[in-house]
Amino acid sequence: MQPYSYHRLAKHTIRLLGLQDTTSPTFSGTLKTFNLSEAPGYYCLSYTWGTQSEDVEIHIDKQKLFVRPSLVDTLHRLQDLAANGSSSDLKVEWVWIDRICVNQDDVEERSEQVKYMGTIYSQGIRTIIWAGNDQDGCTAAWELIDQIYDLCLSENPQAKYLADIPLRMYSDQNHEKSRLPPWNDKLWEHLRRLFTLPWFTRTWIIQEVALSAKDPVILHGKHMHSWERLGWSASWLRRNGYLRLSQIPDQLQNCDTISNIRRSRELWRLDALIATTSVKFKSSDQRDKIYGLLGLAAENRGIGGLPIALSPDYKLEVWEVYTKVVIYFLREYRSLSMLTMASGIWGDKARAQHTYQYPLLPSWVPNWSDCCVSNSEHTKGFSWLFYSATGDATRLGFPEHSDASAGLPATILDSCHESVLRLNGLSADSIVSAVPFNEESQVTEQESILTAWKLAVQSPCKTKASERIVSFIKASTAEQHRLSGRSAEQIQADGAAYLLNILAMDILQEKETVSQSGNQEMLEALKTISNGGDQASYLSLARNFCHNRSFVVTENGRVGIGPLGTRPGDLVAVIFGGGVPYIIRQEGSSFLVVGETYIYGLMSGEAIEEWRKGQLEEKALEFR
């Protein structure tokens, strides 16, 4: 029997696999080519390719093709559905499977077919998810998911979107009221085991599920489950504070993310999709961290289809793909929101959070490759997702309190090479002190914040005690109080209460009196501001934004937080199009982007005002 020979596909055509009813242990099928607009009804398969192992022979049109064992299991399960479809409401005759329907050895064909993925999945009858063969306890895990779904439905019978589920903090009391199993019940262990399946972390599943015309069906061994039930269960857990608990598998966040995109009333811009998914999901080919999202992207829905700058090209290196994407966004939207994810300098801990490192990746381009740390350990960025109430696409942007460049758009200048970025901006300040935060234990966490506080108090800026307190609290939380559901005033009270507590302990340890410590005025101000404050609320928010960062003081006495790799002598730049300032480092005649920063006193267009008064000079900044 000859090896299977693919014929080149014409534009706007796809291959579909026809299932043959056979009892042979070797799978047999047929491949036929159709115009996308004239294809018969077909299903799309979502599955995991599996790890490198000895491939298994299947027969396509009486020729042999070798595929992974995991796919062979899937094909036999689909044959069962083809033979018994009437009893399961899944009469599978034609199916689209990327490994078989696309010639994986033809780079040009792969690139071309990825352009059509959005159409392929949205035009299919529905997506069939193959989660793998049954594992011990997984049936019980699905029963728990059904229990959570029933609870969600009973509490929120009219819910259509995530926001329709009330937001509640987790508490043991609420958990008992929910009548879900206690934490020592083995059902939770079975749930964690279920979500160790590699399918739940694949980048490609995002569009495979989100674009399915009908509710995707999950096949797990001989059992069949509903994606909608899983998605709403994950959303209920999120809105009730469960997803932060160690007992809940991280992969349930992925299910919630996909379900939110699937239910969304608006399109999503590619920058929003990347920001939402790059940390949580993984790919065997790191270019697919971008290409696997194109079918969903708003940029792919215009009259002309996908812009040339975003077209898949598997001949490009990973760093080239990422660089092209950033350049496209800078030119198209003239915002520096993507630079908040910049890969930064070599040696920085945040850069080391990725499994794959690319020596040619410029410092200003994000590394979107797989992360080697959990989502909770990943450094949190200062940019936000913006959901439109007017039907515009969901996008990545800056929160309203971050307006460092006063709304001026990015000015992109010509450069000698695609890896070199030239932007107009201002050198607004420079770093004189940088103290890394340390979170290895609660004691060192307190010590880190105390050290940062003492550094802030010693800064040369001559301001009142109350303003120094507010500036420190805003800096250590990046002014992101909304994420905690509390007002700016509440977080200031929370932060002051925490500072008052650790300062009091410090004074006792040093065996000083309040007057000897020189902190009397500061302590009085802290007491006033801390009225009604909740220390835990401040600490939770500060942990989010101080994690893997340094506390910094500038030459002009400003305080803030910046990348862990920040060092004295680095410059604070306000670049046109940037809602936040950036810490940059001169290297010869050009600069490296160290990373985004929050600097109190530069977040609301103050540098632009100085520039307009002639106090700062506009410069063409060249980044590599």
C-alpha angles and dihedrals in degrees: 000000000000123000112259113270119207121212118216114267120233118229116284093018131114137188121238126199115231114208118226120210103237139145092210114124088227112074115241128191145144132244120215131178122230138175107254091238093050103041118131120243108295141170126230122225124221114190144132117269090214132221124304108287139137108304122233126228121244129174123240116180089340092306126107125248125178120223138165118281091242090062092049089056088051093049093052090050089051089050088055089053091048090053096041102028095127091067096047102036088241111106099175113194102144126028136178114222118174096214093055105026094050122057098238092194092060108080094190093051092048090052092048095046093051087063089062097045093100091053093042094055098039093046095050122095090247141317118266113207118207107201094175137254121325118284129198111283097003093116088057090049091056089050089056090050089053089050091053091046092052089051091050091049094048092051096040109026093161098045115135100157137032093256090060088073110080115245113242134170115240117254132166088238092056090046091055091048091053090062090223114147117283116259093256090060112111090230089082090052089051089050091054090049092051092055094053086078106115092228092078093064102045115120092215093061091070095073094028089063101029094054098046109125092216132030106294114244119225115212112198109175107305093339130092125211137181121247091207091060091049092046095051090045090055091047092050090051090050096049091047095052098252099121091071092058121101090227091065118076115243090230091073086071087061091054090050091049093051092046092052091052091046093051095041118126091209137053118254124233115230093247090058092047092050093047091050099046113025096086098041101043134058139208134196087218109045092209086068090068081080104023092049090063101046094092089062099041121113088223087068095056101068126106092265095046122221114007113247090240090062098041113127114256117174090188089074123088118245094253090051092053092050092046093051091052094052093047090051092053094045091052097039101044102017092219128124095213091118090056088067084077094047114150091233128194130341112264095031112131092227090057090051091058089086125084093218125052124194116201092200095051107115117237091244095056119084120239101229094176122122116303121232093204130066122265091255091054095050117104110259116233128224096232123096139209114246118209112199123227090196100058097265117140120274106257144181115253146135126285115253093255089058107077103132094151093043093239095303111149123239115272108212115197129199115270137193095243139016090246091060118079121196118193135165116244149126134266096225104172144336135237119253100168134024124179119185118227115236121205104173092118139001091255094054090042089059090044091052094052091044091051090049091048093052089049090052092049091050094051113119094242109118105219137134120276092248092055092049089053093049093045091052094048093047091047096048091050096037084235088281095138092139090071088065093049090242132116123250089253092051093051090048089054090046092050094046090052090053093047091047090054098049092042091052090051091048092052091050092049091049088048091230130143118236091253092049091052092059089227100108096111091043093048092050090051091048091052091052096047095041095063107135093359124154112215094199093058092055094044093050092053094042090051089056095056104027091053109114091358139106130232108236138197121197133216090256093053098258119144131211148125126272142164118313090245094059114127137179112283095037114128128237107223129191103204121194109257093028121118089194130039120252130222109229134182125213116234111177110309094338138055140239120220107236091182149268120316142191110221117179107230096029101065100085105051097279093138091050089053090052090049092052089052090053094249095116129041125229111234138186102239117202117206129193 
